[in-house]
Amino acid sequence: MTTTGVILTDHLRYVDLKRKTFKIVESAPASLLDECREYVFSFMGREDI
């Protein structure tokens, strides 16, 4: 079992829970970066973005 998820939304490519990193697709609008970040950190249970 790995710590990497696969395409959680249309714009979120993967989340690495071990490294607490994520990657969005290059075509995603810049305005979605914060939204994806909030989603990822809430998914990982982190409040300190």
mmCIF file as Biopython writes it, N, C-alpha, C and O atoms, coordinates in Angstrom:
data_model
#
loop_
_atom_site.group_PDB
_atom_site.id
_atom_site.type_symbol
_atom_site.label_atom_id
_atom_site.label_alt_id
_atom_site.label_comp_id
_atom_site.label_asym_id
_atom_site.label_entity_id
_atom_site.label_seq_id
_atom_site.pdbx_PDB_ins_code
_atom_site.Cartn_x
_atom_site.Cartn_y
_atom_site.Cartn_z
_atom_site.occupancy
_atom_site.B_iso_or_equiv
_atom_site.auth_seq_id
_atom_site.auth_asym_id
_atom_site.pdbx_PDB_model_num
ATOM 1   N N  . MET A ? 1  ? 0.846   -1.195 0.000   1.0 0.0 1  A 1 
ATOM 2   C CA . MET A ? 1  ? 0.000   0.000  0.000   1.0 0.0 1  A 1 
ATOM 3   C C  . MET A ? 1  ? 0.880   1.243  0.000   1.0 0.0 1  A 1 
ATOM 4   O O  . MET A ? 1  ? 1.813   1.358  0.795   1.0 0.0 1  A 1 
ATOM 5   N N  . THR A ? 2  ? 0.573   2.163  -0.894  1.0 0.0 2  A 1 
ATOM 6   C CA . THR A ? 2  ? 1.371   3.385  -0.980  1.0 0.0 2  A 1 
ATOM 7   C C  . THR A ? 2  ? 0.640   4.547  -0.322  1.0 0.0 2  A 1 
ATOM 8   O O  . THR A ? 2  ? -0.540  4.449  0.014   1.0 0.0 2  A 1 
ATOM 9   N N  . THR A ? 3  ? 1.367   5.653  -0.144  1.0 0.0 3  A 1 
ATOM 10  C CA . THR A ? 3  ? 0.755   6.842  0.459   1.0 0.0 3  A 1 
ATOM 11  C C  . THR A ? 3  ? 0.293   7.813  -0.608  1.0 0.0 3  A 1 
ATOM 12  O O  . THR A ? 3  ? -0.168  8.909  -0.290  1.0 0.0 3  A 1 
ATOM 13  N N  . THR A ? 4  ? 0.408   7.435  -1.850  1.0 0.0 4  A 1 
ATOM 14  C CA . THR A ? 4  ? 0.056   8.343  -2.942  1.0 0.0 4  A 1 
ATOM 15  C C  . THR A ? 4  ? -1.332  8.024  -3.478  1.0 0.0 4  A 1 
ATOM 16  O O  . THR A ? 4  ? -1.623  6.893  -3.866  1.0 0.0 4  A 1 
ATOM 17  N N  . GLY A ? 5  ? -2.183  9.047  -3.491  1.0 0.0 5  A 1 
ATOM 18  C CA . GLY A ? 5  ? -3.522  8.886  -4.062  1.0 0.0 5  A 1 
ATOM 19  C C  . GLY A ? 5  ? -3.461  9.172  -5.551  1.0 0.0 5  A 1 
ATOM 20  O O  . GLY A ? 5  ? -2.453  9.674  -6.048  1.0 0.0 5  A 1 
ATOM 21  N N  . VAL A ? 6  ? -4.514  8.864  -6.254  1.0 0.0 6  A 1 
ATOM 22  C CA . VAL A ? 6  ? -4.533  9.076  -7.691  1.0 0.0 6  A 1 
ATOM 23  C C  . VAL A ? 6  ? -5.728  9.948  -8.078  1.0 0.0 6  A 1 
ATOM 24  O O  . VAL A ? 6  ? -6.871  9.652  -7.729  1.0 0.0 6  A 1 
ATOM 25  N N  . ILE A ? 7  ? -5.442  11.015 -8.795  1.0 0.0 7  A 1 
ATOM 26  C CA . ILE A ? 7  ? -6.454  11.949 -9.308  1.0 0.0 7  A 1 
ATOM 27  C C  . ILE A ? 7  ? -7.699  12.050 -8.411  1.0 0.0 7  A 1 
ATOM 28  O O  . ILE A ? 7  ? -8.699  11.365 -8.626  1.0 0.0 7  A 1 
ATOM 29  N N  . LEU A ? 8  ? -7.603  12.916 -7.412  1.0 0.0 8  A 1 
ATOM 30  C CA . LEU A ? 8  ? -8.699  13.080 -6.465  1.0 0.0 8  A 1 
ATOM 31  C C  . LEU A ? 8  ? -9.785  13.998 -7.009  1.0 0.0 8  A 1 
ATOM 32  O O  . LEU A ? 8  ? -10.960 13.840 -6.678  1.0 0.0 8  A 1 
ATOM 33  N N  . THR A ? 9  ? -9.395  14.949 -7.837  1.0 0.0 9  A 1 
ATOM 34  C CA . THR A ? 9  ? -10.366 15.799 -8.514  1.0 0.0 9  A 1 
ATOM 35  C C  . THR A ? 9  ? -9.894  15.957 -9.950  1.0 0.0 9  A 1 
ATOM 36  O O  . THR A ? 9  ? -8.874  15.388 -10.337 1.0 0.0 9  A 1 
ATOM 37  N N  . ASP A ? 10 ? -10.631 16.728 -10.739 1.0 0.0 10 A 1 
ATOM 38  C CA . ASP A ? 10 ? -10.244 16.945 -12.134 1.0 0.0 10 A 1 
ATOM 39  C C  . ASP A ? 10 ? -8.918  17.679 -12.250 1.0 0.0 10 A 1 
ATOM 40  O O  . ASP A ? 10 ? -8.213  17.531 -13.249 1.0 0.0 10 A 1 
ATOM 41  N N  . HIS A ? 11 ? -8.567  18.473 -11.233 1.0 0.0 11 A 1 
ATOM 42  C CA . HIS A ? 11 ? -7.369  19.298 -11.324 1.0 0.0 11 A 1 
ATOM 43  C C  . HIS A ? 11 ? -6.251  18.838 -10.404 1.0 0.0 11 A 1 
ATOM 44  O O  . HIS A ? 11 ? -5.113  19.289 -10.536 1.0 0.0 11 A 1 
ATOM 45  N N  . LEU A ? 12 ? -6.559  17.953 -9.482  1.0 0.0 12 A 1 
ATOM 46  C CA . LEU A ? 12 ? -5.563  17.494 -8.522  1.0 0.0 12 A 1 
ATOM 47  C C  . LEU A ? 12 ? -4.990  16.165 -8.992  1.0 0.0 12 A 1 
ATOM 48  O O  . LEU A ? 12 ? -5.715  15.175 -9.097  1.0 0.0 12 A 1 
ATOM 49  N N  . ARG A ? 13 ? -3.702  16.140 -9.271  1.0 0.0 13 A 1 
ATOM 50  C CA . ARG A ? 13 ? -3.085  14.960 -9.855  1.0 0.0 13 A 1 
ATOM 51  C C  . ARG A ? 13 ? -2.838  13.867 -8.811  1.0 0.0 13 A 1 
ATOM 52  O O  . ARG A ? 13 ? -3.285  12.734 -8.986  1.0 0.0 13 A 1 
ATOM 53  N N  . TYR A ? 14 ? -2.135  14.196 -7.736  1.0 0.0 14 A 1 
ATOM 54  C CA . TYR A ? 14 ? -1.890  13.198 -6.700  1.0 0.0 14 A 1 
ATOM 55  C C  . TYR A ? 14 ? -1.562  13.873 -5.378  1.0 0.0 14 A 1 
ATOM 56  O O  . TYR A ? 14 ? -1.228  15.056 -5.331  1.0 0.0 14 A 1 
ATOM 57  N N  . VAL A ? 15 ? -1.663  13.102 -4.313  1.0 0.0 15 A 1 
ATOM 58  C CA . VAL A ? 15 ? -1.303  13.585 -2.994  1.0 0.0 15 A 1 
ATOM 59  C C  . VAL A ? 15 ? -0.357  12.565 -2.376  1.0 0.0 15 A 1 
ATOM 60  O O  . VAL A ? 15 ? -0.637  11.366 -2.373  1.0 0.0 15 A 1 
ATOM 61  N N  . ASP A ? 16 ? 0.758   13.048 -1.858  1.0 0.0 16 A 1 
ATOM 62  C CA . ASP A ? 16 ? 1.695   12.178 -1.169  1.0 0.0 16 A 1 
ATOM 63  C C  . ASP A ? 16 ? 1.585   12.489 0.319   1.0 0.0 16 A 1 
ATOM 64  O O  . ASP A ? 16 ? 2.111   13.498 0.788   1.0 0.0 16 A 1 
ATOM 65  N N  . LEU A ? 17 ? 0.905   11.627 1.053   1.0 0.0 17 A 1 
ATOM 66  C CA . LEU A ? 17 ? 0.668   11.893 2.470   1.0 0.0 17 A 1 
ATOM 67  C C  . LEU A ? 17 ? 1.948   11.839 3.290   1.0 0.0 17 A 1 
ATOM 68  O O  . LEU A ? 17 ? 2.062   12.515 4.312   1.0 0.0 17 A 1 
ATOM 69  N N  . LYS A ? 18 ? 2.901   11.048 2.854   1.0 0.0 18 A 1 
ATOM 70  C CA . LYS A ? 18 ? 4.145   10.929 3.600   1.0 0.0 18 A 1 
ATOM 71  C C  . LYS A ? 18 ? 4.962   12.216 3.518   1.0 0.0 18 A 1 
ATOM 72  O O  . LYS A ? 18 ? 5.523   12.667 4.516   1.0 0.0 18 A 1 
ATOM 73  N N  . ARG A ? 19 ? 5.026   12.802 2.329   1.0 0.0 19 A 1 
ATOM 74  C CA . ARG A ? 19 ? 5.795   14.034 2.143   1.0 0.0 19 A 1 
ATOM 75  C C  . ARG A ? 19 ? 4.940   15.288 2.290   1.0 0.0 19 A 1 
ATOM 76  O O  . ARG A ? 19 ? 5.449   16.409 2.250   1.0 0.0 19 A 1 
ATOM 77  N N  . LYS A ? 20 ? 3.625   15.082 2.463   1.0 0.0 20 A 1 
ATOM 78  C CA . LYS A ? 20 ? 2.673   16.195 2.583   1.0 0.0 20 A 1 
ATOM 79  C C  . LYS A ? 20 ? 2.780   17.137 1.389   1.0 0.0 20 A 1 
ATOM 80  O O  . LYS A ? 20 ? 2.823   18.358 1.544   1.0 0.0 20 A 1 
ATOM 81  N N  . THR A ? 21 ? 2.822   16.553 0.206   1.0 0.0 21 A 1 
ATOM 82  C CA . THR A ? 21 ? 2.892   17.344 -1.016  1.0 0.0 21 A 1 
ATOM 83  C C  . THR A ? 21 ? 1.738   16.948 -1.935  1.0 0.0 21 A 1 
ATOM 84  O O  . THR A ? 21 ? 1.114   15.901 -1.759  1.0 0.0 21 A 1 
ATOM 85  N N  . PHE A ? 22 ? 1.475   17.789 -2.898  1.0 0.0 22 A 1 
ATOM 86  C CA . PHE A ? 22 ? 0.452   17.488 -3.881  1.0 0.0 22 A 1 
ATOM 87  C C  . PHE A ? 22 ? 0.828   18.165 -5.187  1.0 0.0 22 A 1 
ATOM 88  O O  . PHE A ? 22 ? 1.675   19.058 -5.209  1.0 0.0 22 A 1 
ATOM 89  N N  . LYS A ? 23 ? 0.209   17.747 -6.258  1.0 0.0 23 A 1 
ATOM 90  C CA . LYS A ? 23 ? 0.492   18.325 -7.570  1.0 0.0 23 A 1 
ATOM 91  C C  . LYS A ? 23 ? -0.816  18.500 -8.316  1.0 0.0 23 A 1 
ATOM 92  O O  . LYS A ? 23 ? -1.660  17.604 -8.337  1.0 0.0 23 A 1 
ATOM 93  N N  . ILE A ? 24 ? -0.978  19.687 -8.941  1.0 0.0 24 A 1 
ATOM 94  C CA . ILE A ? 24 ? -2.172  19.915 -9.751  1.0 0.0 24 A 1 
ATOM 95  C C  . ILE A ? 24 ? -1.784  19.821 -11.218 1.0 0.0 24 A 1 
ATOM 96  O O  . ILE A ? 24 ? -0.615  19.966 -11.576 1.0 0.0 24 A 1 
ATOM 97  N N  . VAL A ? 25 ? -2.778  19.577 -12.056 1.0 0.0 25 A 1 
ATOM 98  C CA . VAL A ? 25 ? -2.506  19.493 -13.488 1.0 0.0 25 A 1 
ATOM 99  C C  . VAL A ? 25 ? -2.110  20.868 -14.006 1.0 0.0 25 A 1 
ATOM 100 O O  . VAL A ? 25 ? -2.585  21.886 -13.503 1.0 0.0 25 A 1 
ATOM 101 N N  . GLU A ? 26 ? -1.247  20.898 -15.003 1.0 0.0 26 A 1 
ATOM 102 C CA . GLU A ? 26 ? -0.736  22.171 -15.523 1.0 0.0 26 A 1 
ATOM 103 C C  . GLU A ? 26 ? -1.833  23.037 -16.122 1.0 0.0 26 A 1 
ATOM 104 O O  . GLU A ? 26 ? -1.718  24.263 -16.136 1.0 0.0 26 A 1 
ATOM 105 N N  . SER A ? 27 ? -2.875  22.422 -16.607 1.0 0.0 27 A 1 
ATOM 106 C CA . SER A ? 27 ? -3.955  23.179 -17.237 1.0 0.0 27 A 1 
ATOM 107 C C  . SER A ? 27 ? -4.935  23.780 -16.233 1.0 0.0 27 A 1 
ATOM 108 O O  . SER A ? 27 ? -5.850  24.508 -16.618 1.0 0.0 27 A 1 
ATOM 109 N N  . ALA A ? 28 ? -4.747  23.481 -14.954 1.0 0.0 28 A 1 
ATOM 110 C CA . ALA A ? 28 ? -5.654  24.013 -13.940 1.0 0.0 28 A 1 
ATOM 111 C C  . ALA A ? 28 ? -5.483  25.522 -13.798 1.0 0.0 28 A 1 
ATOM 112 O O  . ALA A ? 28 ? -4.358  26.020 -13.808 1.0 0.0 28 A 1 
ATOM 113 N N  . PRO A ? 29 ? -6.583  26.250 -13.667 1.0 0.0 29 A 1 
ATOM 114 C CA . PRO A ? 29 ? -6.502  27.697 -13.470 1.0 0.0 29 A 1 
ATOM 115 C C  . PRO A ? 29 ? -5.775  28.022 -12.163 1.0 0.0 29 A 1 
ATOM 116 O O  . PRO A ? 29 ? -5.892  27.289 -11.181 1.0 0.0 29 A 1 
ATOM 117 N N  . ALA A ? 30 ? -5.032  29.117 -12.161 1.0 0.0 30 A 1 
ATOM 118 C CA . ALA A ? 30 ? -4.263  29.502 -10.981 1.0 0.0 30 A 1 
ATOM 119 C C  . ALA A ? 30 ? -5.162  29.693 -9.759  1.0 0.0 30 A 1 
ATOM 120 O O  . ALA A ? 30 ? -4.735  29.453 -8.630  1.0 0.0 30 A 1 
ATOM 121 N N  . SER A ? 31 ? -6.383  30.117 -9.980  1.0 0.0 31 A 1 
ATOM 122 C CA . SER A ? 31 ? -7.304  30.359 -8.872  1.0 0.0 31 A 1 
ATOM 123 C C  . SER A ? 31 ? -7.654  29.067 -8.120  1.0 0.0 31 A 1 
ATOM 124 O O  . SER A ? 31 ? -8.118  29.111 -6.980  1.0 0.0 31 A 1 
ATOM 125 N N  . LEU A ? 32 ? -7.428  27.929 -8.765  1.0 0.0 32 A 1 
ATOM 126 C CA . LEU A ? 32 ? -7.750  26.654 -8.117  1.0 0.0 32 A 1 
ATOM 127 C C  . LEU A ? 32 ? -6.630  26.155 -7.216  1.0 0.0 32 A 1 
ATOM 128 O O  . LEU A ? 32 ? -6.820  25.199 -6.464  1.0 0.0 32 A 1 
ATOM 129 N N  . LEU A ? 33 ? -5.460  26.794 -7.282  1.0 0.0 33 A 1 
ATOM 130 C CA . LEU A ? 33 ? -4.335  26.339 -6.468  1.0 0.0 33 A 1 
ATOM 131 C C  . LEU A ? 33 ? -4.682  26.383 -4.982  1.0 0.0 33 A 1 
ATOM 132 O O  . LEU A ? 33 ? -4.474  25.405 -4.264  1.0 0.0 33 A 1 
ATOM 133 N N  . ASP A ? 34 ? -5.211  27.516 -4.520  1.0 0.0 34 A 1 
ATOM 134 C CA . ASP A ? 34 ? -5.576  27.639 -3.111  1.0 0.0 34 A 1 
ATOM 135 C C  . ASP A ? 34 ? -6.678  26.664 -2.736  1.0 0.0 34 A 1 
ATOM 136 O O  . ASP A ? 34 ? -6.663  26.071 -1.658  1.0 0.0 34 A 1 
ATOM 137 N N  . GLU A ? 35 ? -7.637  26.507 -3.645  1.0 0.0 35 A 1 
ATOM 138 C CA . GLU A ? 35 ? -8.738  25.583 -3.380  1.0 0.0 35 A 1 
ATOM 139 C C  . GLU A ? 35 ? -8.216  24.150 -3.240  1.0 0.0 35 A 1 
ATOM 140 O O  . GLU A ? 35 ? -8.619  23.418 -2.336  1.0 0.0 35 A 1 
ATOM 141 N N  . CYS A ? 36 ? -7.322  23.765 -4.139  1.0 0.0 36 A 1 
ATOM 142 C CA . CYS A ? 36 ? -6.740  22.424 -4.073  1.0 0.0 36 A 1 
ATOM 143 C C  . CYS A ? 36 ? -5.906  22.262 -2.813  1.0 0.0 36 A 1 
ATOM 144 O O  . CYS A ? 36 ? -5.936  21.216 -2.165  1.0 0.0 36 A 1 
ATOM 145 N N  . ARG A ? 37 ? -5.162  23.307 -2.472  1.0 0.0 37 A 1 
ATOM 146 C CA . ARG A ? 37 ? -4.327  23.253 -1.268  1.0 0.0 37 A 1 
ATOM 147 C C  . ARG A ? 37 ? -5.191  23.052 -0.031  1.0 0.0 37 A 1 
ATOM 148 O O  . ARG A ? 37 ? -4.869  22.227 0.824   1.0 0.0 37 A 1 
ATOM 149 N N  . GLU A ? 38 ? -6.288  23.803 0.070   1.0 0.0 38 A 1 
ATOM 150 C CA . GLU A ? 38 ? -7.191  23.657 1.209   1.0 0.0 38 A 1 
ATOM 151 C C  . GLU A ? 38 ? -7.788  22.254 1.247   1.0 0.0 38 A 1 
ATOM 152 O O  . GLU A ? 38 ? -7.910  21.649 2.312   1.0 0.0 38 A 1 
ATOM 153 N N  . TYR A ? 39 ? -8.157  21.745 0.077   1.0 0.0 39 A 1 
ATOM 154 C CA . TYR A ? 39 ? -8.717  20.400 -0.002  1.0 0.0 39 A 1 
ATOM 155 C C  . TYR A ? 39 ? -7.716  19.357 0.477   1.0 0.0 39 A 1 
ATOM 156 O O  . TYR A ? 39 ? -8.043  18.463 1.258   1.0 0.0 39 A 1 
ATOM 157 N N  . VAL A ? 40 ? -6.492  19.494 -0.012  1.0 0.0 40 A 1 
ATOM 158 C CA . VAL A ? 40 ? -5.453  18.520 0.329   1.0 0.0 40 A 1 
ATOM 159 C C  . VAL A ? 40 ? -5.149  18.533 1.820   1.0 0.0 40 A 1 
ATOM 160 O O  . VAL A ? 40 ? -5.091  17.479 2.453   1.0 0.0 40 A 1 
ATOM 161 N N  . PHE A ? 41 ? -4.957  19.721 2.380   1.0 0.0 41 A 1 
ATOM 162 C CA . PHE A ? 41 ? -4.593  19.791 3.786   1.0 0.0 41 A 1 
ATOM 163 C C  . PHE A ? 41 ? -5.757  19.386 4.689   1.0 0.0 41 A 1 
ATOM 164 O O  . PHE A ? 41 ? -5.536  18.819 5.759   1.0 0.0 41 A 1 
ATOM 165 N N  . SER A ? 42 ? -6.983  19.667 4.277   1.0 0.0 42 A 1 
ATOM 166 C CA . SER A ? 42 ? -8.115  19.210 5.075   1.0 0.0 42 A 1 
ATOM 167 C C  . SER A ? 42 ? -8.228  17.691 4.968   1.0 0.0 42 A 1 
ATOM 168 O O  . SER A ? 42 ? -8.600  17.017 5.929   1.0 0.0 42 A 1 
ATOM 169 N N  . PHE A ? 43 ? -7.906  17.165 3.798   1.0 0.0 43 A 1 
ATOM 170 C CA . PHE A ? 43 ? -7.917  15.716 3.575   1.0 0.0 43 A 1 
ATOM 171 C C  . PHE A ? 43 ? -6.879  15.036 4.469   1.0 0.0 43 A 1 
ATOM 172 O O  . PHE A ? 43 ? -7.095  13.929 4.962   1.0 0.0 43 A 1 
ATOM 173 N N  . MET A ? 44 ? -5.753  15.718 4.667   1.0 0.0 44 A 1 
ATOM 174 C CA . MET A ? 44 ? -4.675  15.151 5.482   1.0 0.0 44 A 1 
ATOM 175 C C  . MET A ? 44 ? -4.823  15.517 6.955   1.0 0.0 44 A 1 
ATOM 176 O O  . MET A ? 44 ? -4.026  15.084 7.787   1.0 0.0 44 A 1 
ATOM 177 N N  . GLY A ? 45 ? -5.848  16.320 7.281   1.0 0.0 45 A 1 
ATOM 178 C CA . GLY A ? 45 ? -6.079  16.672 8.672   1.0 0.0 45 A 1 
ATOM 179 C C  . GLY A ? 45 ? -5.169  17.770 9.181   1.0 0.0 45 A 1 
ATOM 180 O O  . GLY A ? 45 ? -4.948  17.882 10.387  1.0 0.0 45 A 1 
ATOM 181 N N  . ARG A ? 46 ? -4.631  18.589 8.272   1.0 0.0 46 A 1 
ATOM 182 C CA . ARG A ? 46 ? -3.734  19.666 8.679   1.0 0.0 46 A 1 
ATOM 183 C C  . ARG A ? 46 ? -4.468  21.000 8.572   1.0 0.0 46 A 1 
ATOM 184 O O  . ARG A ? 46 ? -5.093  21.295 7.553   1.0 0.0 46 A 1 
ATOM 185 N N  . GLU A ? 47 ? -4.385  21.800 9.627   1.0 0.0 47 A 1 
ATOM 186 C CA . GLU A ? 47 ? -5.037  23.103 9.624   1.0 0.0 47 A 1 
ATOM 187 C C  . GLU A ? 47 ? -4.047  24.195 9.252   1.0 0.0 47 A 1 
ATOM 188 O O  . GLU A ? 47 ? -4.447  25.245 8.749   1.0 0.0 47 A 1 
ATOM 189 N N  . ASP A ? 48 ? -2.769  23.964 9.489   1.0 0.0 48 A 1 
ATOM 190 C CA . ASP A ? 48 ? -1.747  24.995 9.271   1.0 0.0 48 A 1 
ATOM 191 C C  . ASP A ? 48 ? -1.246  24.993 7.837   1.0 0.0 48 A 1 
ATOM 192 O O  . ASP A ? 48 ? -0.193  24.434 7.531   1.0 0.0 48 A 1 
ATOM 193 N N  . ILE A ? 49 ? -2.008  25.618 6.975   1.0 0.0 49 A 1 
ATOM 194 C CA . ILE A ? 49 ? -1.655  25.661 5.557   1.0 0.0 49 A 1 
ATOM 195 C C  . ILE A ? 49 ? -0.537  26.668 5.343   1.0 0.0 49 A 1 
ATOM 196 O O  . ILE A ? 49 ? -0.088  26.860 4.213   1.0 0.0 49 A 1 
#
